[in-house]
Amino acid sequence: MRGQDEQPDRMFSYVSAEERIAADHPIRGIRQLANEVLAGLGSEFSKMYSGIGRPSIAPEKLLRAMLLQCLYTIRSERQLMEQMDYNLLYRWFVGLAMDEPVWDASSFSKNRERLLEHGVCGKFFERVRGLAEQHQLLSAEHFSVDGTLIEAWASRKSFQPRPEPPRRGSGRHGKLQKNDTHASTTDPDARLYKKSFATEPKLCHFGHVLTENRHGLIVASRLTAANPRAEREAVAEMLQHIRRRKRITLGADKAYDDANFVRQMRALGATPHVAQYTGQRSSAIDGRTTRHPGYSQSRDCRKRIEQIFGWIKTVAGLRKTRHRGRVLVESVFTFACAAYNLLRIANLSHPPA
């Protein structure tokens, strides 16, 4: 029997959003973990706001909305608010009632300064990493490191000569380079850089991650200026965030095959499992390192970082950042790393059937 094409116009619904979301939906595990992390940040949130005045948007809801933007590849806050207005799953995840109005997209810009001032994204990442430690998902001995370019929100046309260039440049023997005499008028923190000879130079930042080799979770992240030494210089700072009692291994690609870097890592108690450079110069890695079976295992595990960068750039939408300034871009990059860890922890704790 053919059904009737009726256009319902009911005003009330007796089914809650909790009942509409499937019990086995993968986002339920992420929401549960995110709420656990946000509950631990309650005291930090209380310090950010005054005790008097009109109540603002809860920071927990803002951070959940930012998680949605990373997980579902929503390109802008305006589009996020548009979809949250009619998407019940988004409303349920953030914590909005079915008839509660969504806030204006400009609320993100107004509140982002407060979140940035108090380092909320970094604290959120630390809490997520602590959650992984509670679930005993982190390796304490074997790690990998790598870096990737994050394209800046600036065009080549904005790369103009500096009004007062420095007398001594950043090149060899103080030689002036392009980044010394020119700067972007849109994002002065961006640097013109290319990672290989086969690509064109772009205005970008350099993102770095340090991962553990057991499950490929991120244990530290940094965003620095784009230069040839950035990858090696960021490692020592990220290693300080590792709680360790004995010597560790550190896998890396050929870009880290530098005598000074290898010497520094060994002094810090890390055995550098760096891929050997086979070009014109000699490699800083010799048979003392390559003879052990763990060397080849570290090189295989290091490839997981490329999957992380692929997720951050495609799903989280950071192939080209939508923000300006290295401090702001670093907070967004750190939050994307925390979102990736939440997704991995949820999948490891509740693997899909």
C-alpha positions in Angstrom: 0.0 0.0 0.0 1.4 3.4 -1.0 2.1 5.8 1.9 0.8 9.3 1.9 3.1 12.2 1.3 2.3 14.2 4.3 4.2 17.3 5.5 4.3 17.1 9.3 4.5 20.4 11.3 4.7 19.2 14.8 6.0 21.6 17.4 7.0 19.1 20.1 9.2 15.9 20.1 9.0 13.3 22.9 12.3 11.7 21.8 15.5 13.2 23.3 18.7 13.7 21.5 20.3 11.1 23.7 17.9 8.5 22.4 18.4 9.5 18.8 22.1 8.9 18.8 22.9 5.3 18.2 24.3 3.5 21.3 27.3 2.2 19.2 28.1 5.5 17.5 31.9 6.0 17.6 31.5 9.6 18.8 30.0 8.5 22.1 33.4 7.3 23.3 35.1 10.5 22.2 32.5 12.6 24.0 32.9 10.5 27.2 36.7 11.0 27.1 36.4 14.7 26.3 34.0 15.2 29.2 36.4 13.5 31.5 39.2 15.8 30.4 37.1 18.9 30.6 36.0 18.0 34.1 39.6 18.0 35.2 40.0 21.6 33.8 37.1 23.0 35.8 39.3 24.8 38.3 41.3 26.4 35.4 38.1 27.6 33.7 37.0 29.2 37.0 40.1 31.4 37.1 39.4 32.6 33.5 36.1 34.4 34.3 34.9 37.0 36.7 32.5 36.2 39.4 30.1 39.0 38.5 28.5 40.1 35.2 26.5 38.3 32.5 27.3 34.6 32.1 29.3 33.9 28.9 29.3 30.7 26.8 30.7 27.8 28.8 34.3 27.1 27.8 33.4 23.4 27.9 30.9 23.9 25.1 33.4 26.0 23.1 36.0 23.3 23.3 33.5 20.5 22.3 32.5 22.6 19.3 36.2 23.0 18.4 36.5 19.2 18.6 33.6 18.8 16.2 35.3 21.1 13.8 38.4 18.9 13.8 36.6 15.6 13.7 34.2 16.4 11.0 36.4 18.7 8.8 34.2 21.8 9.1 36.1 24.6 7.4 34.9 27.6 9.4 33.2 28.6 12.6 30.3 30.1 10.6 29.7 26.8 8.9 29.9 25.0 12.2 27.2 27.2 13.8 25.0 26.7 10.7 25.3 23.0 10.9 24.9 22.9 14.7 21.6 24.7 14.3 19.9 21.7 12.6 22.2 18.7 13.3 21.0 16.9 16.4 24.3 15.0 16.8 26.3 18.2 16.9 23.9 19.7 19.5 24.1 16.5 21.6 27.9 16.4 21.5 28.3 20.1 22.4 25.6 20.0 25.1 22.9 22.2 23.6 19.2 21.5 24.0 17.1 20.8 20.9 15.4 24.2 21.0 18.4 26.2 22.4 19.7 28.9 20.0 23.2 28.6 18.8 25.7 31.4 19.4 27.1 33.7 16.8 30.2 32.7 14.9 32.1 35.7 16.2 31.9 34.2 19.7 34.9 32.1 18.8 37.0 35.1 17.9 36.1 36.8 21.2 36.7 33.8 23.4 39.8 32.6 21.5 41.9 35.4 23.1 40.9 34.3 26.5 41.7 30.7 25.8 45.0 31.7 24.3 45.9 33.9 27.2 45.4 31.1 29.7 47.0 28.4 27.5 43.8 26.2 27.5 44.8 24.3 24.4 48.1 23.2 25.9 46.5 22.2 29.1 43.8 20.3 27.2 46.5 18.4 25.4 48.3 17.6 28.7 45.1 16.2 30.2 44.5 14.1 27.1 48.0 12.7 27.4 47.4 12.0 31.1 44.3 10.1 30.1 46.4 7.9 27.8 48.8 7.3 30.7 45.9 6.2 32.9 44.8 3.7 30.2 48.4 2.5 30.0 48.6 3.2 26.3 52.0 5.0 26.2 55.4 3.5 25.7 58.1 4.7 28.2 61.1 3.7 26.1 60.6 4.0 22.4 59.6 7.3 20.6 59.7 8.9 17.1 59.9 12.5 15.9 59.2 14.4 12.7 58.1 17.7 11.4 55.8 19.0 8.7 55.0 22.4 7.0 51.8 24.2 7.9 51.0 26.7 5.1 50.3 30.1 6.5 47.2 32.2 5.9 49.2 34.6 3.7 50.0 34.9 0.0 53.3 35.4 -1.8 52.1 38.9 -2.7 52.2 39.9 0.9 55.9 39.0 1.1 57.4 42.5 0.9 60.8 44.1 1.8 61.3 45.0 5.4 61.6 48.7 6.2 64.7 48.1 8.3 66.4 44.9 7.4 69.1 43.6 9.9 72.7 44.1 9.2 73.6 40.5 10.0 71.5 37.7 8.4 70.6 34.2 9.5 72.7 32.6 6.7 76.1 31.1 6.9 78.7 33.7 8.2 75.8 36.2 8.8 74.8 36.2 5.2 71.5 38.0 4.5 68.7 35.7 3.2 65.3 36.4 1.8 63.6 35.9 5.1 65.9 38.5 6.6 65.2 41.2 4.1 61.5 40.4 3.5 58.4 39.6 5.6 54.8 39.0 5.1 52.5 42.0 5.8 49.6 39.5 6.5 51.4 37.2 8.9 54.9 38.5 9.9 55.6 35.2 11.8 55.4 33.1 8.6 58.6 32.3 6.7 59.2 31.5 3.1 60.5 28.0 3.0 60.4 24.8 0.9 61.2 21.3 2.3 62.6 19.9 -0.9 64.1 21.1 -4.2 61.2 19.7 -6.1 58.6 22.0 -4.5 58.0 25.7 -4.6 58.7 27.9 -1.6 55.6 28.9 0.4 54.9 31.1 3.5 54.5 28.5 6.3 55.2 27.4 9.8 56.9 24.3 11.0 54.9 21.8 13.1 56.7 19.1 15.1 55.3 16.0 16.9 56.9 13.5 19.3 55.1 10.2 19.3 55.5 6.9 21.3 55.9 3.7 19.3 53.4 1.5 21.0 50.2 3.0 19.7 51.4 6.0 17.8 50.0 8.6 20.3 51.4 12.1 20.4 53.2 12.9 23.6 54.5 16.4 22.7 54.0 19.0 19.9 55.6 22.3 18.9 55.2 24.9 16.2 58.3 26.9 15.2 59.5 29.2 12.5 60.3 27.4 9.2 64.1 27.0 8.8 66.5 24.2 8.0 67.4 23.7 11.7 63.9 23.8 13.1 63.3 20.1 13.1 66.4 19.3 15.1 66.2 22.2 17.5 62.6 21.4 18.6 63.4 17.8 19.7 65.4 18.7 22.8 62.5 20.8 24.2 59.9 18.1 23.4 62.0 15.4 25.2 61.6 17.4 28.4 58.0 16.4 28.6 58.7 12.6 28.7 58.7 11.0 32.1 61.5 8.4 32.0 63.7 6.5 34.3 66.1 4.9 31.8 67.5 5.4 28.3 65.1 5.8 25.4 65.2 5.3 21.6 64.3 8.1 19.2 63.4 7.3 15.6 63.8 9.9 12.9 64.3 10.4 9.2 67.4 11.5 7.3 66.8 15.2 8.0 68.0 14.4 11.6 71.3 12.7 10.5 73.5 15.5 11.9 76.6 15.0 14.0 75.6 17.7 16.5 72.0 16.4 16.8 73.2 12.8 17.4 75.7 14.0 20.0 73.1 16.1 21.8 70.5 13.2 21.9 73.0 10.8 23.3 73.9 13.4 26.0 70.2 13.6 26.9 69.9 9.9 27.3 68.3 9.1 24.0 69.7 6.6 21.4 69.0 8.3 18.0 67.6 5.7 15.6 68.1 8.1 12.6 67.9 6.9 9.0 71.4 7.1 7.5 72.1 9.8 5.0 73.4 8.3 1.7 74.4 11.5 -0.1 77.7 13.2 -0.5 78.5 13.6 3.1 79.1 10.8 5.6 76.4 9.7 8.1 76.6 10.4 11.8 75.0 6.9 12.5 77.4 4.0 12.5 77.4 0.3 13.2 77.1 0.8 17.0 73.4 1.8 16.3 72.5 0.0 13.1 73.6 -3.5 14.3 70.8 -3.8 16.8 67.4 -5.2 15.7 65.6 -2.3 17.4 67.0 0.1 14.9 65.0 -1.3 12.0 61.9 -1.6 14.2 62.2 2.1 15.1 62.5 3.1 11.5 59.3 1.1 10.7 57.4 2.7 13.6 58.5 6.2 12.6 56.3 6.0 9.5 53.2 6.3 11.7 53.9 10.0 12.1 53.1 10.5 8.4 49.6 9.1 9.1 49.2 11.7 12.0 50.3 14.6 9.7 47.9 13.3 7.0 45.0 13.3 9.5 45.9 16.8 10.9 46.1 18.3 7.4 43.1 16.6 5.8 40.5 15.8 8.5 41.5 18.5 11.0 41.9 21.0 8.1 45.4 22.3 8.9 46.9 21.9 5.5 46.6 25.7 5.3 45.9 27.4 8.6 43.0 29.8 8.9 44.7 31.9 11.6 47.6 34.4 11.8 50.4 34.6 14.2 52.7 31.7 15.4 51.2 31.7 18.9 47.7 31.3 17.7 48.6 28.8 15.0 50.5 26.8 17.6 47.5 26.6 19.9 45.3 25.4 17.0 48.0 22.8 16.0 48.2 21.6 19.6 44.4 21.3 19.9 44.4 19.2 16.6 47.0 16.9 18.1 44.8 16.5 21.2 41.8 15.7 19.0 43.8 13.0 17.2 44.8 11.5 20.6 41.2 11.5 21.8 40.2 9.7 18.6 43.0 7.1 19.0 42.3 6.5 22.7 38.6 6.0 22.0 39.3 3.5 19.2 41.9 1.6 21.4 39.5 1.5 24.4 36.4 0.6 22.4 37.6 -0.9 19.1 34.9 -1.0 16.4 33.2 -4.3 15.9 
